Amino acid sequence: NESDADDWRFRRDLRVSRPLSEMGLSVAGVPVLAPDIVLLYKAKAPRPRDEKDFRNASKRLSPEQRRWLRAALDTVYPGHPWIGAL
């Protein structure tokens, strides 16, 4: 992925970015990628398991994560069906 000193940039569309400090979190001491970023990657060509992941994970996103994902989807995949669900 692309990044500069402070920001991660979505390699599929560099207009989408996020502070590096917000890219991940830790679950039981294991670092994981933030779920809204994972969903953005899955949105390109969602398979049935990706749709299931979206249904499950989107319910647990914070309002800020939902806004970020909605804006990112609108930028990269305008009209994507997940936008309405967010």
C-alpha atoms as one frame of an Amber mdcrd trajectory, in Angstrom:
protein
   0.000   0.000   0.000   0.962   3.582  -0.533   1.698   5.847   2.392   3.480
   8.995   3.307   4.787  10.056   6.693   1.345  10.243   8.289  -1.271   8.739
   5.971  -2.129   5.421   4.381  -3.490   5.666   0.839  -5.765   3.116  -0.809
  -3.727   1.672  -3.659  -6.799   1.278  -5.901  -7.630   4.977  -5.607  -5.134
   7.302  -3.944  -7.851   9.864  -3.208  -8.908   7.614  -0.319  -6.661   7.957
   2.692  -6.558   7.478   6.426  -4.105   8.450   9.170  -1.663   5.588   9.728
  -2.537   5.730  13.422  -6.114   4.653  12.572  -5.296   1.757  10.241  -5.474
  -1.014  12.758  -6.329  -2.166  16.211  -5.360  -4.954  18.529  -7.584  -7.920
  19.346  -6.280 -10.023  22.219  -2.828  -8.591  21.533  -2.912  -9.462  17.822
  -2.713  -6.503  15.428  -5.485  -6.460  12.815  -6.478  -4.115  10.025  -9.420
  -1.832  10.867 -12.690  -3.478   9.763 -13.840  -0.542   7.645 -10.615  -0.750
   5.619 -11.052  -4.516   5.205 -14.600  -3.937   3.945 -13.340  -1.380   1.435
 -11.029  -4.019  -0.051 -13.858  -6.577  -0.091 -16.187  -4.124  -1.878 -14.410
  -4.386  -5.239 -16.058  -7.679  -6.209 -17.960  -8.977  -3.185 -18.381 -12.725
  -2.940 -21.119 -14.255  -0.778 -18.730 -14.462   2.184 -17.816 -10.783   1.710
 -21.498  -9.846   1.746 -21.874 -11.809   4.976 -18.815 -10.076   6.437 -20.318
  -6.709   5.499 -23.669  -7.535   7.131 -21.943  -8.654  10.329 -19.165  -6.078
  10.566 -21.104  -3.015   9.457 -23.340  -3.327  12.520 -20.306  -2.999  14.755
 -18.614  -0.043  13.074 -18.467   3.204  14.980 -20.309   6.161  13.454 -16.939
   7.559  12.336 -15.950   4.267  10.666 -19.337   4.108   8.916 -18.920   7.675
   7.604 -15.383   6.948   6.414 -16.409   3.736   4.648 -19.455   5.386   3.046
 -17.293   8.243   1.723 -14.578   5.855   0.523 -17.115   3.656  -1.291 -18.729
   6.713  -2.848 -15.318   7.844  -4.106 -14.059   4.492  -5.389 -17.271   2.628
  -6.256 -20.066   5.198  -6.761 -23.460   3.553  -6.522 -22.146   0.515  -4.638
 -25.042  -1.220  -2.821 -23.293  -1.066   0.536 -23.463   2.741   0.512 -27.220
   2.672   1.092 -26.850   0.126   3.860 -24.465   2.379   5.758
